[in-house]
């Protein structure tokens, strides 16, 4: 990907736009795994409508093909069939995709061949040991404690109870749950830490398993029991990616404008209620209009306190909003210590970039304290992190002369972001209409 500097579009006007966001990466990659499991158990082919096509999802498609599955369809509509039959010297490229890194090894363990996993240099620093230790607890032979590692498939595992500390990533739990029904005794995952970050993503996994006919008991806190059984072939309809919609909603917030996001689901497996609560806390008027959601931003907004433990992926966008709040106001973002192990150390990156543009952003043990101050032109580094890049775009709306390094990294989950972001501004209203 190019590391060129992208001049972030700036506007003194209120943004008025209608935006269509592609499908959810989280749903797409879970649907791909479940479709593969249905094929493994003889359930035939599954269809995925509205799938996101991005670097992360293409890496997942590539991983399934390496394992022997047929994934057909050049665009957003896919079919998945085939069998778990990797060739000799099979190698999975995880790139920087956490879902590939954490969802595919349990699937590979159901096969009978060795499969080697590797990825981008930055992926080698992403937490993975708890998942590998959990698989070892099921009797799976694995060489290595982090990328690169090799899974030695032995045709599955008996199942049972696995204690795991998922404090660093909810994906450890989801990765195990997705394949739990294929184990002879099913699977119980017991989180041994205090709380799991991004818990709504586990709820998404449970909901999608139920849609595929798998029984999951999650009535006990931090404990999930997957009954053994068949994963049914299914037609999956993917929702728009609501986390990728947040930067566009943020454009309405920071400019006092109005952005309508098409296809916003009224009932969602994504954390839609939390996103709406955040927007309302910032003083936005949020209205469902037909099949879309209209977000009208305030004239201005003060600093805020926000616990983002359940939606840590929104932190870069929320931090940008905090940096653009009323001058001198203080925002405190908490519950996000686990972001130090994401695509980059997001807390250190946000502190460095906001401060580098003249802002005041300090790290705490579990978050950030941001005091809004006048920002100036400069380079906003992305750290090969798609959410850092979109945060820089939000800053650039209100601060002229912001150059975002490697805007192409947004292709990880939202291909075409620069064009979509720029086109959003074509309907911006004059300053006096804010």
SEDRENLO-885597 format. One record per residue (C-alpha): y negated, x, z. Coordinates in pm, whole numbers, plus 50000, padded with zeros to 5 digits. Layout:
! residues N
YXZ/...
! end
This chain:
! residues 434
500005000050000/496515011649920/494335025350200/491095018150015/488105004450202/487514967450138/483934954750178/484454924850407/482544894850265/479444887050470/477514854550483/474444843250675/475484807650586/477834782250737/481224783350569/482374750350420/485774752350254/489224737750205/492034763150235/495764761350161/497904785350364/501394796050244/504554789550444/505354802450791/506934836850803/508644828551133/510224796850995/511154812750662/513024841950815/514824819851068/515824796050789/517164825350584/519344837150875/520624801850945/521374796550576/523364828950571/525314818350880/526124784950720/527514803850421/529544826850649/531184796550809/532044780750476/529274755150480/528154761350123/524644767450000/521364759350173/517974753150020/514624765250151/511544747450017/508074762450059/509334796250177/506744823250229/507044851849984/505544882450147/506614917450240/508304905650562/510224877350395/511144898350092/512554924350331/514664896850490/515834885250149/516684921250062/518604924950388/520714893950317/521454905949965/522534939650104/524924920850334/526454903450031/524624870050020/523134854749707/519504845249757/518194829349438/514724818349340/511734839449239/509154818049418/508824796449727/511984775649663/515194794349745/518934788449765/521224809049988/524974811449937/527734837649924/529514856550196/529054884450448/530424913450246/528204944350248/529184973050026/529965008350142/526985028050275/524994995750321/521445002350440/518944976550562/515244984550521/513414967250806/509994979250689/507664969450972/509194934551007/510224926551362/512264896551249/514394918251018/514764944951285/515894919951550/517544890851365/519754909351117/521804932851344/523604903651518/524434889451173/525714923251051/527934925251360/529864894751234/531054914650932/533664941750897/531634970650756/529174996350884/525524987850820/522715012750878/519225000850974/515975019750921/512355011550844/508775023550831/507765052351054/505765028651275/508815006051313/510655034151489/508315029351785/508914991651807/511084980252101/514714973852007/516924989252280/517344956752482/518774938852178/521134967452094/522274969352457/522864931852451/525054935052143/526944963652306/527534940552601/529294917252357/531554945552245/529694955151928/529784992351847/526325005951765/525315041951703/521775049351816/519265035252063/516455028551813/515725031351444/517655044551265/520865029251406/524215017951267/526074985651343/529864988051310/531034953051219/534394943251363/534514907251252/532434892951533/532714892351911/534144868952173/530764859052314/529904852552677/526834858752891/524344885952810/521594895953055/518594909752867/515034919252952/512964903052677/509604911552835/508694932552530/509584906552266/510844870852246/512614881451925/515374897752134/516324863052257/515914846051919/517964872651739/520914866851971/520604828851980/520584825451601/524104840151577/525434826551906/527304796851759/529374820051538/530874837451843/534234824751967/532974814152311/529384808052214/526654827352390/524504825552700/521364847152705/519784852753046/516334868553057/516114892153355/512344898253352/509534876853488/508464857853177/509104859952805/506094865352579/505584842252281/507924816152430/506994790552159/508844812551910/512044808352113/511374770952116/511124772751736/514514790051723/516094763651947/514594735351741/515814750151413/519304756151555/519414719651660/518354709551307/521334729451178/523694710951412/523964737651683/523824726652048/521554747652270/521024741252641/517664754952751/517204733153058/517314762953295/514244785453282/514854819153114/518434809653024/519784796852692/523354785352626/524484782352262/527694762752218/530234776451971/530394757151647/529404755751284/525924761651148/525444734350890/524104740450543/520684724650532/517584718350328/514774735850511/511154725650452/508794753050568/505484744550733/502254763350653/501864794350868/499554782651146/498994817451287/497744828250943/495514797550939/493704808751255/491424834851085/490244807650845/489564783951134/487734812951301/485414813950998/484234779051095/483774790351456/481664821251392/479484805751120/479084770851262/480764757650949/483624734550859/486994745750726/489744721550629/493294735250629/495634715250408/499184705950506/498644709850881/501724693251038/501214664951287/504474675151458/505284712151438/507844737651555/504944762451570/502524764351867/500034740151708/498924724052039/497974758152179/495964767051868/494114733851884/493394739052255/491914773452181/489634759251911/488454731152138/487794755952421/485414773652183/483514741452126/485024731651792/485484696051673/489074693951550/490134663551349/493334655151160/492344642650816/495234629150614/497564658450563/495024684250677/493114696650980/489314699450975/487724724651210/483964722251267/482474751551453/479744750851721/476194763551675/477144791651915/479644797252193/479774817252518/482444841352633/485734827052755/488824834552961/492104829952777/495754836652864/497434845052534/500894852952671/502534825652463/500594832852142/500014870252152/499974872251772/496604854351779/494994881451994/493264901251714/491574869751581/490614858151930/489284892752016/487094891551704/485794857751819/485034872352162/483124901352007/480974876351812/480224853252106/476754848552254/475304883252326/476014895452676/478744869852743/482074882552871/485554872452754/488794880952929/492054880252733/495154882652953/498944881052938/499234904452639/500484937852768/503474934252532/501134938552233/501234975952295/504644974952125/503764954451817/503044967851465/500624990951642/499304992451998/497044962651934/495164965552263/494205001752199/493414993951835/491134964451917/489354984152188/488755013151949/487574992051655/485284968251843/483754997352035/483445017351713/481174990451569/478914990951875/480754965052083/482154967052434/485914962252460/487874976552751/491614975752813/493144962353134/496744963853248/497594931753063/494754925452825/491164931052721/487674925252859/485134920652580/481394919052638/479664905852327/477024930052195/475214934651863/477624950351614/476764973151326/478224983450993/481165007050980/484845011250901/487344987951066/490775004751068/493844983051018/496585006651150/498914991650883/498754959751093/498104927450904/496494909951201/494134938851266/493034936650902/492274899350923/490364904951248/488134929251060/487504902450797/486334878351071/483934904551209/482594910850858/481574874650814/478774879451068/478214917151050/477044931450716/478514964050595/481974961950754/484604980450550/488204971250628/490674999350573/493864989450386/493294952050347/496504952850141/498504953850462/497884916350490/500614912150227/503054916150516/502684878950587/499894865850361/499834879450005/496534873249829/494544872350153/491484890750012/491164866149723/491754835849948/489184848550199/486574855549932/487074821849762/486544804550098/482914816150091/482024800749757/481214767749927/479174782450212/476164760750303/472654775150341/471674788050684/469504757650756/472514734350727/474424749651016/
! end
